[in-house]
Amino acid sequence: MKVIKALKEIDGVEEAYRVYGIWDVVAKIKAATVDKLKEIVTWRLRRLDGVRSAQTLIVSEGTK
């Protein structure tokens, strides 16, 4: 899928998967700040050919 290939070329994108359901692709993006994340999503991800919409979910805390 060309969107996944393009996503993997963006700095900060750690993982990208094709999924089934409401969305077609899920990507994990890591950024040092929320402003940097906003920059990646707004100026890189949303402008990719084939991306019609995006939803951003920010992890507040987690475990490994």
C-alpha positions as CSV (number, residue, x, y, z in Angstrom):
1,M,0.0,0.0,0.0
2,K,1.6,3.3,-1.1
3,V,0.3,5.3,1.9
4,I,2.1,2.9,4.3
5,K,5.3,3.1,2.3
6,A,5.2,6.9,2.3
7,L,4.4,6.9,6.0
8,K,7.5,4.8,6.8
9,E,9.7,7.5,5.1
10,I,8.6,10.2,7.5
11,D,10.9,10.9,10.4
12,G,9.1,10.0,13.6
13,V,6.9,7.3,12.2
14,E,8.0,4.1,14.0
15,E,5.3,1.7,12.8
16,A,2.5,1.7,10.2
17,Y,0.0,-1.1,9.6
18,R,-3.0,-1.8,7.3
19,V,-6.0,-2.5,9.5
20,Y,-9.7,-3.3,9.0
21,G,-12.5,-1.3,10.5
22,I,-13.2,2.5,10.4
23,W,-9.6,3.3,9.5
24,D,-7.5,1.7,6.8
25,V,-4.1,2.5,8.3
26,V,-2.7,2.9,11.8
27,A,0.7,4.6,12.4
28,K,2.7,5.0,15.5
29,I,4.5,8.3,15.6
30,K,7.1,9.3,18.2
31,A,7.9,13.0,18.8
32,A,9.8,14.9,21.5
33,T,7.0,17.4,22.0
34,V,3.4,17.8,21.2
35,D,4.3,20.7,18.8
36,K,6.7,18.4,16.9
37,L,3.9,15.8,16.7
38,K,1.5,18.5,15.4
39,E,4.1,19.5,12.8
40,I,4.5,15.9,11.5
41,V,0.7,15.2,11.4
42,T,-0.2,18.5,9.9
43,W,2.5,19.1,7.4
44,R,3.6,15.6,6.4
45,L,1.0,12.9,7.2
46,R,-2.2,14.8,6.2
47,R,-0.6,15.9,2.9
48,L,0.3,12.4,1.7
49,D,-1.4,11.4,-1.5
50,G,-4.2,9.0,-0.6
51,V,-4.8,10.4,2.9
52,R,-8.4,11.7,3.1
53,S,-8.7,12.2,6.8
54,A,-6.7,11.4,10.0
55,Q,-7.4,11.1,13.7
56,T,-4.7,11.7,16.3
57,L,-4.7,9.9,19.6
58,I,-2.0,10.9,22.1
59,V,-0.9,8.4,24.7
60,S,-1.0,9.9,28.2
61,E,0.8,7.0,29.9
62,G,1.6,3.4,29.3
63,T,3.6,0.4,30.1
64,K,5.9,-1.8,28.1
